[in-house]
Structures are given as structure tokens and as C-alpha cells.
Amino acid sequence: MPEDVRPRVRLFGDLLAHWARERPGDTALVFGAQSWTWTEFDERVRRLSGALAAAGVTRGDRVAFVDKNHPACLETTFAAAGIGAANAVVNWRLSGDELAYVLKDAGAKVVFVGAELVPALDAVRDRLPALERVVVVGGEHDEYEPFLAGAAPHTAPGLDEDDGVLIMYTSGTTGFPKGAVLTHRSVIAHGLSAGTAFPIGPGDVNLVAMPLFHVGGSCYAVSGFLYGEPSYLTREPDAASLFAALRAGITHAFLVPAVVAGIAQAGEAALEAFARLKYLCYGASPMPLPLLRTALAAWPDTRFAQVYGMTELSGAVTALTPEAHRDASRPERLASAGTALSGVDIRIVDPATFEDTEVGEVWIRTEQRMAGYLGKPEATAETIVDGWVRTGDVGRLDDGGFLFLEDRVKDMIITGGENVYSPEVERVVAEFPGVAEVAVIGVPDERWGEQVKAVVAGDQLDVDKLMEFCRERLAHYKCPRSVDVVEALPRNATGKILKRSLREPYWRDRDRNV
């Protein structure tokens, strides 16, 4: 394991300043043909802090970023943090109504938007009363570089570890997303903890390919920056970008299982190319065991690490180590989520009594936890209990502390690493003419882990039109991939829809149900 060189910093700005002093001319970030040294990256971030301050952004405010992966998003997160503000990184795939809701909820004063997404923002701008300025990033009429270049470097004094730095939106049990406020303390703690399972050393290059609107993108990137080694950012995790990253010498990567499946299905050349990786970390959804075994066999020298976590915890809180992946004496542990990372405590709790139990809801205590949901104290109080975060997942711990996930308390589907709460989809499906009642469930999918299925009761329903109706109102990954029409939905004696009964035929005989 490489020597631990990660600085114990309090604030985001301390991190960049540290490496600008220690490794001023070393490469910090690569994006295609562009690259920046630690000195250049630090200078750009401090200039952007000045530009934001000049635009009226102050401590406690929010800005937002709407685009595919771009270095400007990382700079915006660091720059906003440098003046006590937070960057709401928005899923660029959201529908118009969803985009308007998130940006209004965030109350962003300044929105950075990718050139290709300007029409989407223009369509909802009149619904954003707090928005004072839009800055276009990239394209023929780029406004970002002039915005940054015209400012003086700036850093605000008196910042605190518990100031928000990132607002990450999660799907909501009420049908609307909630913004998890992640802080200097929580994100840096995550980086230090995750590094125990995923260390980076001299000569390594860390790939940041997952969307920056996820903790697996933004928080993972910060984890890599802690080591002072180069990070390689891709616009999207497509085949061309990943192969370009391999040619550039990446050694470490975090990918969701759906991307790994795509590599495995691309043939021998792809498998051979990815065998160069030193470390492959995966998470955000379970990896089907046949796929995992294929990858382990194809990449015998690669160290695999699976992580489990959630947005509210700034990312990963458990890891299945490289050693556990190849432990022939305990093969059943391949179906587990691993053991707690450094600084993480796990409890298994009866969600009805809040007492410890052998199989129950997984609760987590760690400095990685969010400050709370933006503007939603009641939802925050439901999720954080006496310092413990309720994950909504049902699990158990084996004799070695390995966490096995059995079910979900929350009504959530994970498809391709994206969280989808059933109530979000049900709210839209219920608006379609003729739908009397609806239940949305997750069913197995060999590539995406799960796919969204709607089970509806109603008269004279046109399934194709119903699916088109959903695509117009929801991000594509949230839309039902299939619809079953039934006479009535199964209910218990109190009238509650029995989703477990609807799911059971699809998940029967599966190694892992979530």
C-alpha cells in the first residue's frame, strides 16, 4: 500500500493551497487535451471565487451547475466553497418540470449551464425567482472563461467546516427531490475514509468518469485530489472516452456495474484493455454475481473494491476489499457490501422500535453525514436520529462484520446507479387518463441491475401512450420500461398495496434482492 500523503485539511481551499505549495508544477487535472497544474488549478478557483463574490454570492448562498462533466463544475464547487457558498450540481437529464423544481428549491443566484443545455434552462427561467445570472459554459459563445478571467483572486475569511459545499439532489419519498447539504467536514471525511480501501500512490492517475451530479462523481473526485496525483475527467463514461483515458495511463477508476457490463460485452479487446487498471472500484448498485465473476477472471491482476453508501453520507461507508473479492474460503461474501470504512459505525435497527436487531434497517454514524436536507427540517429529522443516518436499507452483519443487504425500507429502485423513488413515478402515472391506481416496482435487469415497472389498474389504457406520457414528464431513467395492467392491485387488511407480493415473482431465486 502506498505511503499515505493525504493532508489532514479542514476546508476545500486548504486542500488546493496545500498541493499548490507542495507540488506546484505537477498535473492536477486532465480533460481531453487540456491539463492544469496544482498552481493553475488553485489560481483559477480563487479567481472564480472572486467572480462569484463580485456577482453577489455570499456565505450561505447557492449556485448551480447544469451540464455534463466539465472541469468548470469542479472549479465551481471549490470556488463556491471558498466564499462559504454551495454548488448544487444538477442532473442534466431532468425533464423541464424537474429541472425547474430543483433549481427553484436550491435558490441558486448564479447558474452555470453547458452550451447544449441552454434551451432547457431558458424554458424554465421564468420560474426561478432567485436566479440573478446565467453563465454559459463552453460552445461558440462561452461566457465562463471571460467570467473567470475578469476577476481578482479571492478567499473569504471565517469559513467553517460545517458550511455547505455541495447540494446533491436525491429522489424523494414524497414524490419530489430533496437537496442533501454536504459540508467541508463530510466530504473531506469521506475522502479520508474511502482512501483506506482505494489508495492512490506516486505515478497513479485517477479516472473521474461518473456524473458529477452524483457523489460517485463529485465526492469521488475530491477523494482523488487528496493524494496530490493527477485526475482524468471525462465528459461521459462512453466507450471512446474510457479508451482514451486508458491510453492516457489511468490506473484507478470508479464505475457503476452497468458500465462494467458494457465493457464485458464489448469483446476480448475491451477486456484486455481494462486489465491494465490497478484498482477498479464499483458501486451505486449491486453487480450481478455472474458479471462480477467474469470481471474477476478477466482482470486477475486488478484489485477490485466494491463500495456501498448514499448521497446523505457523501458517498461510500462500506467497502468489499480486494482481498475479500478473491477469498476462496468465503465466496458468499461476494454478495455482501463489505465492511465499515474507517470512522464509520454500523447498527442494525428495528425500524418500528429503534432497538438493535439481527436483521433490520441499516443505520450509519460518521462524520461523512450531511448537514441535512436543504429547507426540509422535518425530512432531516426523519433521516438523522441521534446522529445516526437511517439508510432505508434492510440488512444484517455476519460474523466478520460484512454487511449483507436484504431489502429496502424505502420505496426505492436503483437502475444503472440512479436512485428512483417509486412515488415520483407513481405521481406522474396516476395523472394519465384511465389509471385508477398504480404501483411502481423495480424488477431485475442484467445490465442495469433493476428497471422500473409500473403495475396499473384502470379502464381502456393505452400502454404505449402511457409510457410516452411519462417520458414527457420524467427523466428517461425514471420512466417505466414496462407496464402491466391488472384488474386490481393486491392489498393487505388495512388497504396498503402489497409491493412485496408484486416484486416476489421477479426476484425469486436471486442472490441479492437490492
N, C-alpha and C positions, 0 to 999 in steps of 0.2 A: 504494500500500500504506500502511495507517495506521501512524502512529508506534508503535514498539514500547515499550509502557509496562509490560510484564510484569516484576514484581520477580524478582530472582535470589535466591530463598529456599532455605533448606536443609530446612526442616521444614514440614509441613502447617500447624501453628499459626502459623508466621511469615506464611503467606500471608493468613490471615484477619485477623491483627493488622495487617498492612500496610494492607489496604483499609479496615479499621475506623478507622485513623488518617487515611488519605488521602481517603476518600470515605464518611464515617460515615453520612450520611443518604441515600446513593444506594441504589437497589434492587440487592440481591444475587441474590435467588431469588424466582421466582413459581411458584405451584402452584394452578391454578384461580383462585379468588377471593382466595387468600391471597398475601401477599408479605412479605418480610423485608429490612430494610436490612442493610448490612455490619455495623453495630454490633449489631443484633439477632441476626444470624446468629452472629457471633463470641461474643456473650454466651450464647446457647443452647448452643453447642458446648462452651464452658468449663463451663457448669452440668452438661451431660451427662457431661463428663469427671469432674466431682466425684461425680455419681451412680454412675458405674461404679466409681470408686475406693472409694466407700463400700460398694459391693456386693462388694468383694474382688477386683476386676480389677486386676492389676498388670502391670508391664512384662514382655513375652514371652507374655502370655496371649492368648486369642482370645475374641471374642464372635461372634455370628452374627445375620444378618438374613434372615428368610424372609417375603417379601411382594412384591407388585407394586411398581412405582416409587412412592416416597413420600419427602418431604423428610427424614423421620426416618432413612432409610437413609444419606443423605449426611451428616447430622449425626452419626450413629453412627460412620461412617468417620473423620471429623475428630476426634471426641471420643475414640475409642479410640486414635487416633494420638497424641493429646495426653498420654496416660499410657503410651505405649510398647506398646500392645496393637494387635491387628489385627482387622479386621472381615471375617469370612467371609460374603460375600454369596451366598446360596444360591438356586439356580434353583427358583422356587416351583412349577414344573411337574413336578418329580421325583415318581416313584412313592414309595410308603411305604418300600420297602426301600432305594431310592436315597437318600431323604432321611435315613433313619437312618444309612446308611453315611457320608454326607458330614458330618453333624453330629457323629458319633462320631469320625471322623477328625480333624475340626477341634478337637475337645476344647473346645468352647465352654462357658464358665462361665455366660454370660448369653445368652439367645436372645430377640431381638425378633421377634414374629410378628404379621402382619396379622390382623385380627379374623376374616376369612373363611377363614383357613388354620389357625386354632386346632385344629379337629378333626384335621387331618393331623398336626400336631405331637403332640397328645395320644395319637394312635395309636402313636407310636414312642417316647414319652418314657421308657418303662421300659428302653429300650435305650441310653440316653445317660447313662453313669455320671458324667461330668464336669459335667453340667448342674446348676446351683445355683438359677437363677432364670429365669422366663419373664416377659416384659413384652409385653402385648398392645397393638398399635398400631392406633388408630382404632376405629370402631364404637361401639356403645352403652356398652360397658364399657371404654373406653380407659384404659390404665394408663401410657401413655408420658408424657403431659403432666404428671401428678402425680409421676412418677418424676423427671422433669427439674426441675420447679418446686421440689421439696423439697430440692434440693441446692445447695451453695455452689460458685461457680466455682473451678476447679482446673486447674492445669497442672503436670505432673511435670518436675523438672529433669533434666539429664544425658542427654537423649534423643540418639539418633544417627541420621544419615542412612540407615544400613543397617538400622534397626529396621523390621520388617514393619508395613504399614498395611492391606493388603488381602490376603485369601486368595481367589483365584479358581480355581474347580474346572474342570479340563479333563477331557474324556473320556480314558480310559486304554487303552493298548495291551494291558494285561493283563486288560482287562475291568472294571476299577474306576477311578473318577476319581482324579486327583491334584490336590492343592491347591498352586497356584503362589503363592509368597510374594512379593508386590510391596512395595517399600520406599518410604520418602520419596524417596530418590535416584532410583529407577527411574521412579516415577510423575511426579515433577516434571520429570525429564529428558524424558520422553515429551511432556509438555505444551509444553515449550520447543521441542522438535524439530517436533512436529506443527504448531505455530503458524506455522512458516515456510511451510507450504503452505495454511494455513487461518486467516489473520489476522482478528482482530476489532477494530473501532475504535469511536470515540465514536458513540453512537446505535444501535449494533447490539444485537441480542438473540439469544442462542444457545439453540437448542432442544435439550433433552436428552430424547429420546423412546425410545431403545433401552433394553432391560432393564439395570438397574444391576448384575445378576449377571454382566454381560459387561464386558470392558474398554471396549467401544464405548459403554457407559453410564457406569460409574463413572469410568474414567480419562479419557474424553472430557469428562465434567462438570468434572473438575479442570482440564483444559486450558482450558476456558472461564473458570473462576474466575481464572486467571492474569491476565486482561485487566482485571478490575475492572468489567466490564459485566454487565448482568443475564443470568441464565439462566432459561429457562422449562422447567419439568419437567412431563411428562405421565405419568399413571398407566400408560397403554398407548399404543402407536402406532396407535390406531384412527382411523378417518376423522373422527369427531366431535372427538376431541382435537386432531388435526392442524389441522383447520379453525379450531378455537378459538385455537390457537397463532398461526395466520396472522393472524387478526383482532386478536390482541394485539400484532402487529408484529414477529414473529420475522424475522430476516434470515439466520441461519446454521442449518444443520441437518445432522446425520449420520443417514443412513438406510441400511438394508440394501436390496439390489436388489429383494427380494420386496415391500417397501413401495412402492418406486418403481413397480413393475409394477402394484400395486393402484391407484395414482394415475393411471397412464397408461390403465388400463382403465375408470376412473370417468367418463370423458367430458370434453367440452370445458370445462365449468365448473371441474372439478378442475384441469385443465392450466393454465387461465388463473389460478387462484388461486395455484398454486405458482410461477408465473412471477415472483412478487414477490420470491422469495428472491434475495439477493445471492450466497450460496455454498451449494452442495449438495455435501456430502461423502458418499461411499458406500463400502462395503467389507463385510468379513466373508465375502463370497462374490463370485464374478465376476458382472458384469452382462452378460446376453446382448447381443451387439452390436446386434441389431435394436431391442431396448428402449432401449439407450443412444443410438442414432441418433435414435429417436423423441423422447427426452427433450431431446437437444441442439437438435433442430429446434423443439420446443415452447417451450423456455425459452432463447431466443437471448441474453438479457442476463444469464443466471445463470452464475456461474463454477463449473464442475464440478471436483471433486478426488476421485480415487479413491485409497484407501489399502489397503495390504497389511501385515499384521502377524500377531501371535499373542499369546495370553494371556501366555506366558512372557516377552514383550518389552514388557509393559504397554500394548500396542496397536500403533499404526502404526509401521513403519520405512521404508516407501517411499511415494511419492505420485506419481500421474499428475496433473500440474499443469493448471490451467485452460487455459494456452496450448497444452499438448500435446493436450488434448481437441479443440481446434479447428485443429490444424495440418494443413492440407490436403495439405502436401507429404510427410507421413509418416503416412498413415492407418492403416498396420499397427500403429502404436504404441497405438491404442485397445485392442488386445488384450493390452497389457502391464500390469504392475503399477507402472509408473513408475520413478522413480529414487530413490536413497537420500536420506533426510531428513538434515538437519544432525546431525552427531555419530554417524552410522551408517556402518559399514563392511560391505561385502558380499564374500563369497568364494563361488566355485562349486567344490565339492569332490567328488572321487570317494569315495563312502561306504565303499568297500571298502579303499582305500589311504590315504585322508585327504590325497591330493595334489590340487593345483589342476587343474581341467579345464575344457573349454569348456561341456559340458553335464553337470550333476551336482547334488548336493544343495546347497541354498542355506544358507549359514552367515552369521550376523549377529553383529557385535561392536558393543556400545553400552552406555552407562550405563543404558539402559532395561531391561536384562535383570533377571529375577527373581533373588532370593537363592538360590532352589532350590525343590524340591518339599517340602512340609511332611512331615517324618518319613520321607523316602524318599531317603536319600543315594545309593543305587545308581542310581535313576532319574535323579537330578540329575546324577550323573557321566556318564551316557549322553547327556544332553542338552546339558550345558555342557562343552566341550572346550577347555582352554587359553583360557578367556574368551570363546570363540565359542559361540553358541547354534545347535544343529542344528535347522533348521525342519521337516525331514521332507518338504519340497517339492523337486521336481526342476526346475531352471530354467537359464537362460542369460542373458547380458548382451549387448546389441547394441552397435554402435559408439558409441552415445551414453550407455551406462550404463543403458539401460532394461532392466528385469528382465522376462523372459518365463517364465511358469510352464508346464511341460510335463507334469508327472506328480507323483505322490506316492511318497515312500519309505514314509511311514507309511500304515497301512491306515485311512484316514480319509475320511469323507463330510461335505460341508458342505451342509446343507439349510436354506434360509432364514436363513443366517447362523449356524446352530447347528452345532457340530462333533459328529460321531458317529463313534466308533471302531467298526469292524466287530466286533472281539472282544467288545465289550459286548453287542451284539445276538446274535451267534453263541452266546454263553454261555447266553442265555435260550432261543433257538430249539432248541438241542441238547437241552434238557430236555423238550421236547414228545414225548410217546409216538409212536414210529414213525419219528422222524428218525434216520437212520443217519449222515449227515454234512451240513454246511451251509457255505455261503459267502455272506457278505453283501457286496454291492457298491453303489456309487452309480451311478444312471443319470440321464440328463438330464431336467430338468423346466423348462419355460419360465418358470414363476413363481418356484419355489424354488431354481433352479439345479441341484440334484440331489434325488433322492428315494431312499429306502432300498429295495433289492430283496433278497430272500432267495432263493437257489437251493439247493434241498434234495434229497437223495436219501433214499428211505425207502419203506416199505410202508403202504398204506391211510391216506394222510394227508388229513385234512380241512383244507383251506387256510383256510377261514373260522374254524374253531376255533383253528387255529394263530395267526392274526392276533389273535384275541380274547385268547389266552393271553399274547401279547406285550404287548398293551395293559394287561393287569392287572399287569405286572411292570416295564414301562419307561415313561419319559416318552413322551408321544404322538409327539413329533417323531423319536424313535429307532425307532419301530415300523416294520416293513416295510409299504410301501404296496402291494407286490405280491409274490407268491411263485411261483416256477417250480419244478415238480417234475420231476426228471430221473432217469435210471437211475443215473448215476454222474457225479461231478464230474471235470473234466479235471485231470490231474496231470502233472508233469514226471518225469524219470527217477529223481529222488530221492524222489518221492512228494508233493512240495509242490503244493498246489492252485494252478492257473494262473488267478488272478483277472483278470489282464490279458486272457486269452482270453475270459473271461465278459463283461468290460466292452466289449471291442473292437466288437462289432456295434452297440452303443448309441451309442458316441462317435465312430464313423466319420464323417468329413467335418465335424467340429465345429471352430470357430475356436479354441477353448481347451478343454483337457481337464480342468482343475481350477479 
